[in-house]
Amino acid sequence: MRLETGLLPLWPKLAWVAHVSPGSDTVRVWHGPGVETAGDWCAEAVWAGDYAAGDFDRTDLVFGSGIRIRGDRVVFVSAGSTLDRLWHCPHEGSFSVSNSLPALLARTGLSLRDDHLGYAKTMKSICGGLKAYTRTFPSSGSDLSVLYFSNLVFDGECLREIEKPDAAPPLTDYETYRGFLFSAAERLAANMNHPARRGKVVPLATLSSGYDSPAAAVVAAHTGCRQAVTFRQSTSLWRGQDAGHAVAGSLGFSCRSYDRTASRYPHEEAIWAVVGRPGVLNWTLFDYAAPLCLLFTGCYGDKVWDRRRRDFPDSFVTPSVADLGIGEFRLIEGVLHCPVPFWGMRHWREIERISFLPEMVPWVLNNDYDRPIPRRLVEEAGVPRGAFGVRKMNTSHEAPFLWPYSPGCRKSFARYLRDRDVYVPPGWLLWLLRRNVHLWHLLDMNVLRPLGLRKGPRPWERMKAQSLLFQWANAELKRHYEEGLKAAGASPPIRPS
């Protein structure tokens, strides 16, 4: 097999689409300007391995995605978390694979269906784990398939899914786990700083006053990271601010703070395009280093590090969909998302047992917000007890009324709906719905739930428009991808070679 690449200057930095045909020895790849290319591989990734060897297919500590040719096989590598994904489909006798759904749609000429209102619900099925998620979606032509935390192999005739290698050793105690985390961070540092890289990668950590992002920042420090971002506010009425300035100061990080909400969000449609919800929309407000940024987060630390025994069918059952939302946005901004709790995720039972070992007792609080592993990591790094992990807070957009925020996106969504004869509420009603539903949500989250009371009726959820946000956002991004193809003279859909 041989690799044939084509640069599309107007595409998002990190997007790529590959095309393989049975009987052909060529893998054709179209990509944005931030994708690294070599003789037998291309990638938008940082991984815990030798950059020059291009061995990102031989580890699960890979953040981003890529394509690796080994002899007569092609390996399409997904990220080492379920916060990014690969898409693929058969098309006119061949196969197309991409790290972006709208890029795949643009290159194949396929579209999402307006009469299918279950896309967003199906996307959320990944919260049930790798064994439970729905892999196929309808389109205007052949079905689309999505893949998480596995690799795809093309053997010259067909695509098949294979497991990633497991880079973690047996995690028997705290020292072993901490050593694994710090060693992996040092290997990531060597990879992202390799002189052969064309695009400089700058590490950045999110910080809060909780447990997970401070622990992730301690690990990130072993890559040379010394910059952090934080939000000033939380979503709670009474829990106070969630800013991580005190943690940043103790770790020797600079820290830039942001308001949690705004009236405009950069590339807002790229957030809705992932799961049809706003989720971590406020992450679009961060100033990311150019040309590329390795973003360390504590996403899913509540699953991996919480001191409680859980009975899940597999390691990747997740508590919420709030963090599923930068998969398309990061391709535009040049962000590689590195959620530290996912490192060694398949060993989560071992990690769970560490929290109950006698050696962890000095860091156990015996309350309902108790995570001794991150507490020990952060306190041993010099952050005083009381500066973090006091109460659980949240900064994501838990918006029960789903509608775009930025004026341009609201207009675009309204046009999309009117073209399909779907009701669009007038501006004053949208304003009223947004605020009243927000107040209802605060009441539910801060009063009804703590008292164990059931939710009341929610008539706004019956609006058909909210079920079309996923289609609208991907159609909007698809249009931009098509413009990039046209500018490069590559606008016709793929045909078999």
PyMOL commands that set and color helices and strands:
alter all, ss='L'
color gray80, all
select helices_A, chain A and resi 56-58+101-108+119-128+174-192+212-223+245-251+268-275+281-285+301-304+329-333+340-342+345-354+358-363+372-380+407-419+427-448+459-462+464-487
alter helices_A, ss='H'
color red, helices_A
select strands_A, chain A and resi 2-7+16-20+26-31+36-37+41-47+62-70+73-77+86-91+94-98+136-137+144-147+150-154+159-163+201-206+227-231+254-258+292-297+335-339
alter strands_A, ss='S'
color yellow, strands_A
deselect
rebuild
show_as cartoon
